[in-house]
Amino acid sequence: MLESYEEGGEYKSPSGLRFKVLFKAQHGQDCSWPMVVYTNLEPTKDAPTGKIWTIAESIFLRTFSDF
């Protein structure tokens, strides 16, 4: 579990794959809900390298770890 993260930082997903945080964002329908926009640095089982992903910041902090 992460306490914080940085734009440009690399983190490990629950499956052990490397991801890079691109930037922090806000949810389009509720700007009080912080989001993380990130990309995979290696292929996943369902996407090639370089796919753009978004997730709620609270979920990112709970599920990703330092690489």
C-alpha positions as CSV (number, residue, x, y, z in Angstrom):
1,M,0.0,0.0,0.0
2,L,1.3,3.4,-1.0
3,E,1.1,6.6,1.1
4,S,1.7,8.8,-1.8
5,Y,2.8,8.8,-5.4
6,E,4.6,11.1,-7.9
7,E,3.8,12.1,-11.5
8,G,6.4,10.3,-13.6
9,G,6.9,7.7,-10.9
10,E,6.9,3.9,-11.6
11,Y,4.8,1.6,-9.6
12,K,4.0,-2.1,-9.4
13,S,0.5,-3.4,-10.0
14,P,-1.0,-6.2,-8.0
15,S,0.0,-8.5,-10.8
16,G,3.6,-7.4,-10.6
17,L,3.7,-5.3,-13.8
18,R,5.3,-1.9,-14.0
19,F,3.2,1.2,-14.6
20,K,4.2,4.9,-14.8
21,V,2.0,7.7,-13.5
22,L,1.5,10.3,-16.2
23,F,-0.5,12.9,-14.2
24,K,-3.1,13.5,-11.5
25,A,-6.6,14.3,-12.7
26,Q,-10.1,14.8,-11.4
27,H,-13.3,12.9,-12.2
28,G,-15.3,14.5,-14.9
29,Q,-18.6,14.4,-13.1
30,D,-17.3,15.0,-9.5
31,C,-14.1,17.1,-9.4
32,S,-13.7,16.3,-5.7
33,W,-12.8,12.7,-6.7
34,P,-9.0,12.6,-7.5
35,M,-7.9,10.3,-10.3
36,V,-4.6,8.9,-11.4
37,V,-3.8,8.6,-15.1
38,Y,-1.1,6.1,-15.9
39,T,0.4,3.8,-18.6
40,N,1.7,0.3,-18.6
41,L,5.4,-0.1,-19.2
42,E,5.1,-3.7,-20.3
43,P,2.2,-5.6,-21.9
44,T,-0.7,-6.8,-19.8
45,K,-2.8,-9.8,-20.5
46,D,-5.4,-7.6,-22.2
47,A,-3.4,-4.6,-23.5
48,P,-0.2,-3.7,-25.3
49,T,2.5,-1.5,-23.7
50,G,1.6,2.2,-23.7
51,K,-2.1,1.8,-23.0
52,I,-3.6,4.8,-21.0
53,W,-5.4,3.9,-17.8
54,T,-7.3,5.8,-15.2
55,I,-8.2,4.9,-11.6
56,A,-9.5,6.5,-8.5
57,E,-6.5,7.8,-6.4
58,S,-7.7,6.0,-3.3
59,I,-7.8,2.6,-5.2
60,F,-4.4,3.3,-6.8
61,L,-2.9,4.0,-3.3
62,R,-4.4,0.8,-1.9
63,T,-3.5,-1.6,-4.7
64,F,-0.2,-0.4,-6.2
65,S,3.2,-0.5,-4.5
66,D,6.7,1.0,-5.1
67,F,8.6,-0.7,-7.8
